[in-house]
Amino acid sequence: MPIRDFVLIGGLEAVPVGLTAEIGASYHGWITACTTEHRCFLFAVDLDADGSPEYCAVLGPSFYESPCWGRSAQGWRRLGLMRPWNEGGIPGVIQIQPDLLDRLRAGEARAVPPRYADIEIGHTVFRLLPN
């Protein structure tokens, strides 16, 4: 995936080395979403409060999901997909703000803690999905 396919927003000045190769290898949605130059946006946000940013892509101006990647000692890995969420626990039901990309460009992305913590029992993690 060429770096030119991304518009860097939210204060991001450069795509980290190796990230575009990982995006191309791990997320095939970019093939249809990023076929037009400058249609995909990349921003950084510290999702796990460890002092290092994770990177999320906005695939077009009216996106439904935002794939995110993180870097560890083993290299890049896809973390998952961020989706609009409401308190009813149904993804994608809320209306996406029309100025969302403008807010991302202004650097307004920030991680917020979940309302309820996950529970780990042995090696299994459980997440409460609100009613």
C-alpha beads as a LAMMPS data file, in Angstrom:
LAMMPS data file: protein, C-alpha beads

131 atoms
130 bonds

1 atom types
1 bond types

-500.0 500.0 xlo xhi
-500.0 500.0 ylo yhi
-500.0 500.0 zlo zhi

Masses

1 110.0

Atoms # bond

1 1 1 0.000 0.000 0.000
2 1 1 1.624 3.288 -1.024
3 1 1 2.043 5.906 1.675
4 1 1 0.417 8.436 -0.682
5 1 1 -2.891 6.612 -0.178
6 1 1 -3.117 8.074 3.329
7 1 1 -3.783 11.620 4.436
8 1 1 -2.078 12.104 7.799
9 1 1 -4.312 13.918 10.275
10 1 1 -4.409 14.868 13.946
11 1 1 -0.820 16.070 14.068
12 1 1 0.641 12.877 12.588
13 1 1 3.652 13.937 10.510
14 1 1 4.842 10.626 9.074
15 1 1 3.724 7.038 8.685
16 1 1 5.889 4.830 10.936
17 1 1 8.263 2.491 9.122
18 1 1 6.650 -0.827 8.274
19 1 1 3.076 0.198 9.073
20 1 1 1.831 0.458 5.484
21 1 1 3.154 -3.035 4.729
22 1 1 1.300 -4.389 7.782
23 1 1 -1.886 -2.574 6.775
24 1 1 -1.693 -4.087 3.311
25 1 1 -1.075 -7.559 4.742
26 1 1 -3.607 -7.537 7.573
27 1 1 -6.538 -5.440 6.406
28 1 1 -7.887 -6.049 2.939
29 1 1 -10.685 -3.462 3.273
30 1 1 -8.244 -0.791 2.112
31 1 1 -8.285 -2.299 -1.389
32 1 1 -11.802 -1.027 -2.021
33 1 1 -11.730 1.925 0.366
34 1 1 -8.439 3.490 -0.678
35 1 1 -8.418 3.069 -4.434
36 1 1 -8.619 6.818 -4.907
37 1 1 -5.594 8.781 -3.746
38 1 1 -6.176 10.786 -0.535
39 1 1 -9.336 8.929 0.390
40 1 1 -7.934 7.215 3.502
41 1 1 -6.877 9.004 6.655
42 1 1 -4.430 7.873 9.332
43 1 1 -4.217 9.208 12.886
44 1 1 -2.412 8.261 16.079
45 1 1 -3.895 7.875 19.550
46 1 1 -2.565 6.196 22.703
47 1 1 -5.281 3.586 23.241
48 1 1 -3.681 1.706 26.123
49 1 1 -2.098 4.620 28.041
50 1 1 1.420 3.198 27.713
51 1 1 2.911 6.398 26.280
52 1 1 3.217 4.992 22.739
53 1 1 0.652 5.717 20.038
54 1 1 -1.461 3.201 18.213
55 1 1 -2.535 4.026 14.658
56 1 1 -6.053 3.954 13.249
57 1 1 -7.228 4.404 9.684
58 1 1 -10.406 6.145 8.579
59 1 1 -11.366 4.553 5.288
60 1 1 -13.255 7.304 3.527
61 1 1 -15.333 10.260 4.652
62 1 1 -18.322 8.196 5.830
63 1 1 -16.699 5.264 7.583
64 1 1 -18.296 2.484 9.565
65 1 1 -15.179 0.892 10.991
66 1 1 -11.679 2.063 11.739
67 1 1 -8.959 -0.606 11.810
68 1 1 -6.158 0.025 14.313
69 1 1 -2.592 -1.247 14.635
70 1 1 -0.030 -1.287 17.411
71 1 1 3.686 -1.959 17.596
72 1 1 5.413 -4.241 20.069
73 1 1 8.868 -5.789 20.308
74 1 1 7.656 -8.452 17.849
75 1 1 6.611 -5.818 15.274
76 1 1 3.309 -4.454 13.977
77 1 1 0.011 -6.205 14.580
78 1 1 -3.577 -5.398 13.883
79 1 1 -5.399 -4.664 17.150
80 1 1 -8.958 -4.746 15.842
81 1 1 -11.681 -2.485 14.544
82 1 1 -13.126 0.612 16.182
83 1 1 -16.773 1.235 15.412
84 1 1 -19.274 3.858 16.496
85 1 1 -20.865 2.621 19.730
86 1 1 -23.818 3.691 21.814
87 1 1 -24.821 2.904 25.376
88 1 1 -27.346 0.365 24.101
89 1 1 -24.434 -1.785 23.000
90 1 1 -25.369 -1.800 19.333
91 1 1 -22.486 -0.866 17.032
92 1 1 -23.079 1.577 14.233
93 1 1 -26.577 2.677 15.255
94 1 1 -25.590 6.202 16.238
95 1 1 -25.278 8.954 13.652
96 1 1 -21.660 9.758 12.805
97 1 1 -20.960 13.466 13.230
98 1 1 -20.556 15.164 9.841
99 1 1 -17.530 17.078 11.156
100 1 1 -15.738 13.939 12.370
101 1 1 -12.816 14.266 9.947
102 1 1 -12.425 17.943 10.834
103 1 1 -12.235 16.971 14.518
104 1 1 -9.626 14.299 13.737
105 1 1 -7.592 16.805 11.717
106 1 1 -7.646 19.118 14.731
107 1 1 -6.217 16.352 16.915
108 1 1 -9.365 15.801 18.966
109 1 1 -9.013 11.993 19.148
110 1 1 -8.381 10.703 22.657
111 1 1 -8.735 7.383 24.394
112 1 1 -11.463 7.115 27.018
113 1 1 -11.664 4.316 29.596
114 1 1 -14.493 1.808 29.242
115 1 1 -17.465 2.277 31.527
116 1 1 -17.051 -1.225 32.933
117 1 1 -13.747 -3.061 33.338
118 1 1 -13.157 -6.456 31.755
119 1 1 -13.027 -9.467 34.060
120 1 1 -10.329 -12.118 33.747
121 1 1 -11.025 -15.611 35.082
122 1 1 -8.043 -17.863 34.543
123 1 1 -6.933 -17.174 30.979
124 1 1 -10.359 -16.060 29.742
125 1 1 -11.346 -12.395 29.541
126 1 1 -15.001 -11.381 29.711
127 1 1 -16.398 -8.024 28.586
128 1 1 -19.734 -6.651 29.758
129 1 1 -21.847 -5.514 26.825
130 1 1 -24.443 -3.091 28.206
131 1 1 -28.144 -3.730 27.552

Bonds

1 1 1 2
2 1 2 3
3 1 3 4
4 1 4 5
5 1 5 6
6 1 6 7
7 1 7 8
8 1 8 9
9 1 9 10
10 1 10 11
11 1 11 12
12 1 12 13
13 1 13 14
14 1 14 15
15 1 15 16
16 1 16 17
17 1 17 18
18 1 18 19
19 1 19 20
20 1 20 21
21 1 21 22
22 1 22 23
23 1 23 24
24 1 24 25
25 1 25 26
26 1 26 27
27 1 27 28
28 1 28 29
29 1 29 30
30 1 30 31
31 1 31 32
32 1 32 33
33 1 33 34
34 1 34 35
35 1 35 36
36 1 36 37
37 1 37 38
38 1 38 39
39 1 39 40
40 1 40 41
41 1 41 42
42 1 42 43
43 1 43 44
44 1 44 45
45 1 45 46
46 1 46 47
47 1 47 48
48 1 48 49
49 1 49 50
50 1 50 51
51 1 51 52
52 1 52 53
53 1 53 54
54 1 54 55
55 1 55 56
56 1 56 57
57 1 57 58
58 1 58 59
59 1 59 60
60 1 60 61
61 1 61 62
62 1 62 63
63 1 63 64
64 1 64 65
65 1 65 66
66 1 66 67
67 1 67 68
68 1 68 69
69 1 69 70
70 1 70 71
71 1 71 72
72 1 72 73
73 1 73 74
74 1 74 75
75 1 75 76
76 1 76 77
77 1 77 78
78 1 78 79
79 1 79 80
80 1 80 81
81 1 81 82
82 1 82 83
83 1 83 84
84 1 84 85
85 1 85 86
86 1 86 87
87 1 87 88
88 1 88 89
89 1 89 90
90 1 90 91
91 1 91 92
92 1 92 93
93 1 93 94
94 1 94 95
95 1 95 96
96 1 96 97
97 1 97 98
98 1 98 99
99 1 99 100
100 1 100 101
101 1 101 102
102 1 102 103
103 1 103 104
104 1 104 105
105 1 105 106
106 1 106 107
107 1 107 108
108 1 108 109
109 1 109 110
110 1 110 111
111 1 111 112
112 1 112 113
113 1 113 114
114 1 114 115
115 1 115 116
116 1 116 117
117 1 117 118
118 1 118 119
119 1 119 120
120 1 120 121
121 1 121 122
122 1 122 123
123 1 123 124
124 1 124 125
125 1 125 126
126 1 126 127
127 1 127 128
128 1 128 129
129 1 129 130
130 1 130 131
